[in-house]
């Protein structure tokens, strides 16, 4: 902006007056000895006609004339004016002012010797008259200048000054003509419009940025180089509990529990993890991402602050999932092994014995199947609470598997009677639990290992205590201290598992078949397929040795799938021999829930083209009770295929009586435990008779297995049992031998 509007107007004024003076003087044909000059208000010569370089810019030579004029005399004498050594007669006039511009002077000079010569007096008089006309002409020029130039320029100056103060709506108000001023006004107004539009765009962007900053969940804090807070968005206000005004009186590092120094902030190039400090004194985990300004040394900066409470909690949850049991919140196997390992490492060079006890819940599947998973979880928590209250203060407790809990007791005195301690643990855990208001007694077996005798690492101690617990199942006291022979038994299990894997590839698995005799007409039409392992090293291995190993490994399903295929293939061969025989195949509880079961049965029947009604699937009560609704669904699919279904070991543990009318089964098989004591136990006799009656009322075939005596056959016949199976008739045999026996038996 101009310091004074007159500065610019004076420049224009001088330029126009000088031009006008030249035109007027030339038109008046002033004689050669006469000259005209114009100066500003200070006396500086701006222009002369004729032009004299020695005069232009001279501020002293006309000062006497100006002083004389201001004293009321319009004429005076000047020395050295027209030329060095000359004396000139000078007539002076002040040029009228134009509003907003400064005044000036016009001087008409005539050499003294010319001005007062007799012959030139008329010329002098004429020149005196002409200077008045010259002033009049210049005045007219100035008035025209005011309207044509000065006022438009003044309008432009005013508009420019308004523009410079931020009034972007300011315009010149002038016509956009083809002349220079019109073009200047057009350019100025176009520039002002562009600035206004740009300002509007910037304002819109700033508004959007402001809205975004206010609505973003992260805290945005902008600070001066000394950490003084300049901007504190709504996310930061909600995060820290300070208003924007209150934050404006704070330093950035006051927002955090462990104050960051400014040098640390300036040097920070990566995300900073720290602890935020709220207005109410509470804290939260925070992540800070710094953006630095361009100032060198101590730059200003902006920080994006994020409350990472949820992230930290999620990581904690993941860590808990990795190291703690979800149901009981006890340490899991991984964490317990770490605890045992730390116990060893903390001893340093000293060696103090300690005990690791593993407590296994007996028959967990029966508990879950009979009472449900919800009930089982209540039991696990009660189990954990009892262990915590008894051993949590002295040592460590954990749940290391679904049915295994662990105790580490660091006291060497306890280790000196480790087996006694294990027996005490068993007795403690077999005390009744109060589950949903009901007393519940759980059977357990306990194994214990000792450091350093049974292992030099936490993992070894846990592994060997588990091995002892498994072996304790068959021990009278159901508590056992680890010994080397148990490891040999484990090696045997590994050998069996390795052999079974090879047996699948080498076709070493075979079926032997045991007939079911209809004792009402003494005919055989059904057999049960019983698996054998024809091992090159071990000979014929019975299922009691290898099936438990298979069930605890990942080979249960491959073995089951082989059995389904082999049974269906045998049905195909017997049907080609015109033998009207059906085969029952056992399906374990774990396999029954395998999603491949149904497709495997269906594809096998389709591939061999066998009538599905000749295939019978035998399920245990446990398989049904683990998930009764799912069991009903699977059984309905099997029945829709045409396959028949039997419930094996009926009457023990978890009888599915409540679901029997909903299960689409064809046969129930009475467990051998009732049959073996049938003629000796009145209670067993009544149970068997009740099962037979119930089965017939539901339209089911009833089979008794484990029959070994004639007296048992007679009793079952009297009770109305449909079929019997057992060594009384024949032992399981290969397919050809079984078919030959059936032909001979049926021909009697």
Secondary structure, DSSP 8 states (H G I E B T S, - for coil): --S-HHHHHHHHHHHHHHHHHHHHHHHHT--TTEEEEEEETT--EEEEES--TTTTT-SSTTHHHHHHHHTT--EEEEETSSSTT-EEEEEEEEE---TTS--EEEEEEEEHHHHTSGGGHHHHHHHHHHHHHHHHHHHHHHHHHIIIIIHHHHHHHHHHHHHHTT-TT--------SSHHHHHHHHHHHHHHHHHHHHHHHHHHHHHHHHHHHH-SSEEEEE-TT-BEEEE-HHHHHHH---HHHHTTSBGGGGBSS---HHHHHH--S-EEEEEE-TTS-EEEEEEEEEE-S-SSS--EEEEEEE-HHHHHHHHHHHHHHHB-TTT--B-HHHHHHHHHHHHHTTTT----EEEEEEEETTHHHHHHHH-HHHHHHHHHHHHHHHHHHHTTTSEEEEEETTEEEEEE--HHHHHTHHHHHHHHHHHHTS-EEETTEEE---EEEEEEEETTT-SSHHHHHHHHHHHHHHHTTSTTSEEE--HHHHHHHHHHHHHHHHHHHHHHHT-EEEEEEEEEETTTTEEEEEEEEEEEEETTTEEEEHHHHHHHHHTSTTHHHHHHHHHHHHHHHHHHHHHTT---EEEEEE-HHHHT-TTHHHHHHHHHHHHT--GGGEEEEEEHHHHHTSHHHHHHHHHHHHHHT-EEEEEEETSSS--HHHHTTS--SEEEE-HHHHHTTTT-HHHHHHHHHHHHHHHHTT-EEEEE----HHHHHHHHHHT--EEESTTT---B-HHHHHHHHHHHHT-
